[in-house]
Amino acid sequence: MIVVRKLGVPSQPELAMGAIGENGVQIVDERMVALAGVRRDELEAVERVERAELDRRILLYRGTRTGIGIRNKTALIIDDGIATGSTARAAAMVARLAGAARVVIAAPVGPADSIERLASVADEVVLARTPDPFHAIGAFYTDFAQTSDAEVKRLLETEEE
């Protein structure tokens, strides 16, 4: 399991201006930062909050266990959908830092240009649907509610048994 967090635009938190991941991985979409008029101190404040949440979730989900070694293996990054690609990019970078020989990103939906945008960090990008125009991931789900920490923990514990 790789834990990443979106860096949301302060005025529109669902819109990613970047993402962070384990081992200091940071992605900043400078174009989005400029378009949204986000100041450097605002970006840093969002990152501090999200870094604390990232650390909290790693401790909660993984505890004192180390992650499964992926050195020289294929890392399969699964996302609920690709919008800007920031979180998928961060996860792929974490996998590469962990020594993954191959990185595959898969999602049920995303804009077609995601495949090209993620090609620099992934060996393969698989999207089940690439609607045009693409507006929002949530539009393709009947229920797009957040998954609770309790549900994540329950699912992870089920996999360990």
C-alpha positions as CSV (number, residue, x, y, z in Angstrom):
1,M,0.0,0.0,0.0
2,I,1.3,3.4,-1.0
3,V,-0.2,6.4,0.8
4,V,-0.5,9.7,-1.0
5,R,-2.4,12.9,-0.5
6,K,-3.8,15.5,-2.9
7,L,-2.7,19.1,-2.4
8,G,-6.0,20.9,-3.0
9,V,-6.4,24.5,-4.1
10,P,-7.4,26.3,-1.0
11,S,-10.5,27.9,-2.5
12,Q,-11.5,24.6,-4.2
13,P,-10.0,21.6,-2.2
14,E,-11.2,19.0,-4.7
15,L,-9.0,20.6,-7.5
16,A,-5.5,19.3,-7.2
17,M,-2.5,21.6,-7.4
18,G,-0.2,18.8,-6.6
19,A,0.2,15.8,-4.4
20,I,2.6,14.3,-1.8
21,G,3.7,10.8,-0.9
22,E,5.9,8.9,1.4
23,N,9.6,9.4,1.5
24,G,9.3,13.1,0.8
25,V,7.7,12.8,-2.7
26,Q,6.1,16.1,-3.7
27,I,4.4,17.0,-7.0
28,V,3.5,20.6,-7.7
29,D,1.5,21.5,-10.7
30,E,2.9,25.0,-11.2
31,R,0.4,25.8,-14.0
32,M,-2.5,25.0,-11.7
33,V,-0.9,27.0,-8.8
34,A,-0.6,30.0,-11.1
35,L,-4.1,29.6,-12.6
36,A,-5.6,29.4,-9.2
37,G,-3.5,32.3,-7.9
38,V,-2.2,30.3,-5.0
39,R,0.6,32.0,-3.1
40,R,3.7,30.0,-2.0
41,D,2.8,30.4,1.7
42,E,-0.7,29.0,0.9
43,L,0.8,26.0,-0.9
44,E,3.2,25.4,2.0
45,A,0.3,25.6,4.5
46,V,-1.7,23.0,2.5
47,E,1.3,20.8,2.3
48,R,1.9,20.9,6.1
49,V,-1.7,19.9,6.8
50,E,-1.7,17.1,4.2
51,R,1.8,15.8,5.3
52,A,0.4,15.5,8.8
53,E,-2.6,13.6,7.5
54,L,-0.4,11.4,5.3
55,D,1.8,10.5,8.4
56,R,-1.4,9.8,10.5
57,R,-2.8,7.5,7.8
58,I,0.5,5.6,7.4
59,L,0.7,5.0,11.1
60,L,-3.0,4.1,11.3
61,Y,-3.1,1.8,8.3
62,R,0.4,0.2,8.5
63,G,1.2,0.6,12.2
64,T,4.8,-0.5,12.8
65,R,4.8,-3.0,9.9
66,T,7.0,-2.2,7.0
67,G,5.5,-2.1,3.5
68,I,5.7,-5.1,1.2
69,G,9.0,-5.0,-0.7
70,I,8.5,-4.1,-4.3
71,R,12.1,-3.9,-5.4
72,N,12.4,-5.5,-8.9
73,K,8.7,-6.2,-9.0
74,T,5.7,-4.6,-10.8
75,A,3.8,-2.0,-8.8
76,L,0.2,-1.7,-9.7
77,I,-1.2,1.7,-8.8
78,I,-5.0,1.7,-8.7
79,D,-6.9,5.0,-8.4
80,D,-10.6,5.7,-8.3
81,G,-10.1,7.9,-11.3
82,I,-7.6,10.2,-12.8
83,A,-8.4,14.0,-13.0
84,T,-5.1,16.0,-12.9
85,G,-3.0,12.8,-12.4
86,S,-1.1,14.4,-9.4
87,T,-1.9,11.6,-6.9
88,A,-1.2,8.8,-9.4
89,R,2.1,10.5,-10.3
90,A,3.1,10.8,-6.7
91,A,2.2,7.1,-6.1
92,A,4.3,6.1,-9.1
93,M,7.2,8.1,-7.9
94,V,7.0,6.4,-4.4
95,A,7.0,3.0,-6.1
96,R,10.0,3.9,-8.2
97,L,11.9,5.1,-5.1
98,A,11.0,1.7,-3.5
99,G,12.7,0.0,-6.5
100,A,9.8,-1.1,-8.6
101,A,11.0,-2.5,-11.9
102,R,7.7,-1.7,-13.6
103,V,4.9,0.7,-12.7
104,V,1.3,0.3,-14.0
105,I,-1.3,2.9,-13.2
106,A,-5.0,1.8,-13.6
107,A,-8.2,3.6,-13.1
108,P,-11.8,3.2,-14.3
109,V,-12.0,6.7,-15.8
110,G,-9.9,9.7,-16.8
111,P,-9.3,12.1,-19.6
112,A,-7.5,10.5,-22.6
113,D,-4.5,12.8,-22.3
114,S,-3.8,11.3,-18.8
115,I,-2.1,8.4,-20.6
116,E,0.4,10.8,-22.2
117,R,0.8,12.9,-19.0
118,L,1.6,9.9,-16.9
119,A,4.0,8.2,-19.4
120,S,7.0,9.8,-17.8
121,V,6.4,8.0,-14.4
122,A,4.6,4.8,-15.5
123,D,5.4,2.1,-17.9
124,E,1.7,1.6,-18.7
125,V,-1.5,3.6,-18.0
126,V,-4.8,1.7,-18.3
127,L,-8.1,3.7,-18.3
128,A,-11.4,1.8,-18.7
129,R,-13.2,4.9,-20.0
130,T,-11.8,8.1,-21.4
131,P,-14.9,10.3,-21.9
132,D,-14.7,13.5,-23.9
133,P,-15.4,15.9,-22.5
134,F,-14.2,14.9,-19.1
135,H,-15.4,17.0,-16.1
136,A,-15.1,15.1,-12.8
137,I,-14.5,11.7,-11.5
138,G,-17.5,11.8,-9.2
139,A,-19.8,12.1,-12.2
140,F,-19.1,8.4,-13.0
141,Y,-20.0,7.0,-9.6
142,T,-23.4,6.5,-8.1
143,D,-21.8,6.8,-4.6
144,F,-18.5,8.8,-4.5
145,A,-18.4,9.1,-0.7
146,Q,-15.0,9.0,1.0
147,T,-13.9,5.6,2.3
148,S,-13.6,5.8,6.1
149,D,-10.4,4.9,8.0
150,A,-12.3,2.1,9.7
151,E,-13.3,0.6,6.3
152,V,-9.7,0.8,5.0
153,K,-8.3,-0.8,8.2
154,R,-11.0,-3.6,8.0
155,L,-10.1,-4.3,4.4
156,L,-6.3,-4.3,5.1
157,E,-6.8,-6.7,8.0
158,T,-8.9,-9.0,5.8
159,E,-6.1,-9.2,3.3
160,E,-3.5,-10.2,6.0
161,E,-5.5,-13.2,7.2
